[in-house]
Amino acid sequence: MSLTVLTYLVVGATFALYIYIAIRSKAKNTGDFYVAGKGVHPVLNGMATGADWMSAASFISMAGLIAFLGYDASVYLMGWTGGYCLLAMLLAPYLRKFGKFTVSEFIGERYYSNTARMVAVGCLITASVTYVIGQMKGIGVVFSRSLGVSFEVGILIGMIIVFIYAVFGGMKGVTNTQIAQYCVLIFAYSVPAIFISLTLTGVPIPQLGLGSTMADGSGIHMLDKLDLILVDLGFAAYTAQKMSTLNVLFLTMSLMIGTAGLPHVIMRFFTVPTVKDARSSAGWALVFIAILYTTAPAVGAMARMNLMQTIQIGEVGSPTGNIEYAKVPEWFKSWEATGLLKFEDKNGDGRIQYYDEKGLTTAASFGWKGNEMVKVDRDIMVLANPEIAGLPNWIIALVTAGGIAAALSTAAGLLLAIATAISHDVLKGWLMPDITDQQELKYSRIAIGGAILVAGYLGLNPPGFAAQTVALAFGLAASSIFPAIMMGIFSKRINNKGAVAGMMVGLGSTLVYIFIYKGWFFIKGTAMLPDNVDNWLFGLNPQSFGTVGAILNFIAAYTVSLMTEEPPERIQQLVEDIRVPIKTEHSTNA
């Protein structure tokens, strides 16, 4: 059976499953739509949280970043997993005890201000919309290669599928669908990793294969061999730190606190029956997430090894001689058709030279006339890895289904967070407080439909730096939402004026910094200053600036709060009640 037919069958089967679940899980009231009736089992919620958390960035992009950045990409592993631990320990149980539907509602109640609630909505939507662009790109990348359709058609199909199960099922439908999507994505990620680890190292467990010797009998460890290959071609060693220590620290922190401030992940802890279940589901989610996150370093390193060994091939000599030259591999031709991969045969030898022109001084002696790899989109590495390694078609089709599941699961969570903020916080909480439960449910479905249209448009017309939008989204959440939640739980002194000032300063400073160096939205694909380390403030990467924004948020909030009146006594008591351990199971029910 051809790869195309097999891929259509596998992906079509998963789509049928998602739609079936959506039909069976139709939300009947706002409780079902916003928090799945607060009746999700902690183990299942942990699985759904894992799918919600492990987006296209985790499934598709992270291993690609690891493949090309090497050691430096460890910041993503440390930041994202560390941030989840931060969320599980410091925020989730307290927010679940508070018992509201949304993060914005918590901020509005805690800071006794509708203004604070609306500012929080603005921060939430800004971070979520930025994040969802990355998911839409992931959907387009997967569809454009694997199903033989255009990038635009791929995004349209993804929009339709998300519309069906998110609009009808709300959080209830999204939760049940994400459980199925987790099973699909983790199986799709693990199976090819096992096969490739066996091929390269003879070890079936990728986590162990990463530190093992090559299976070719050389006795050299895989990472050592990868270092040698890259250094010989003028690149920095794979295991060497290339990023400045300041950027490593600030980017890791930005990803950590950004993770803890992402509203679509926080919302998952509102769906369990009790605070104890919130803690339990956080632990289970960490287990489910760890399966992929401990595999990703091996996938990234092995993908880079396969890439270098596959394209740097053939005999060296004059193309007019009698030597039989290796041809460009078939997988390369297939991906080149998508526009995500491109090369130029400058010396006509039928090979693909890929090296760092700044570091390699011996290229001329091989007859090379420049680096022939014109474009390598990092997002293709996980999807192309099975083809590079020559694995069976059914594995390639499975990886396609997994990539789509990862992108759809997170996109649905983000869109639901956006729609909930609009319908519950803006409409019910401010503009139309007297609407009935059924009217609110109707507006919620309209809001999520509108959010899907906006997300689709941004996916089709992304900013010029779309590949980095996920990291930027974490910076926006870090600088705006996380400090407001943290101070709301652990400080009785922060008042409404301080919270509003902090969120505006944090979000505003981060947006300005991103705009200066990335040309964000306003000037597509351009920037006011060149995006390089020589122009960055203190050499700080725009993706790392979320940490600075968060610090400014804390400083502004505390300064303004100390200069103005204390919060009312009832609010200070509310903060105290949130932090006091629960003594009875009855009191855990919100």
Summary of the structure (lengths in Angstrom):
residues: 590
radius of gyration: 24.6
end to end distance: 53.7
largest distance: 89.2
contacts: 2294
relative contact order: 0.17
helix: 72%
strand: 2%
